[in-house]
Amino acid sequence: DLEQIRNYSEKTAQRFCSKGEWVWLKRQPDLNKAWIQIWTMKEAWLKYRGIGLRVDLRDLDFTAALENASAQKEITVLEHGQTHTACIYSYFIEDFWMSVCGKEKVKNHVLHLL
């Protein structure tokens, strides 16, 4: 998922953040960037799983991944009582935040932009 950084809306963030993500978000110096990072991670996960917006996004908790400073993060997500693992890559690029979700870690991952 790729999203341009835009103005943070507390009302919107509260509708979609888990409790842990909300706490993490409120500690960040740039709420606009932090909110879009959360959103793109959730969107990337939903696209990876092929489930769309049919779930309550507050039930998808990416707090552990957000607290990990690495761009490449192994994640475990509880979805409808089942645990799923994957890898998520999350990058800030100029005025955009990009998150991509896949099955495995990629060795020597490099992002090339034209």
Sequence and secondary structure as in RCSB ss.txt:
>XXXX:A:sequence
DLEQIRNYSEKTAQRFCSKGEWVWLKRQPDLNKAWIQIWTMKEAWLKYRGIGLRVDLRDLDFTAALENASAQKEI
TVLEHGQTHTACIYSYFIEDFWMSVCGKEKVKNHVLHLL
>XXXX:A:secstr
 EEE     HHHHHHH  HHHHHHHHT S HHHHHHHHHHHHHHHHHHHT TT S GGGS  HHHHH  SSEEEE
EEEETTEEEEEEEEEEEETTEEEEEEESS  TT      
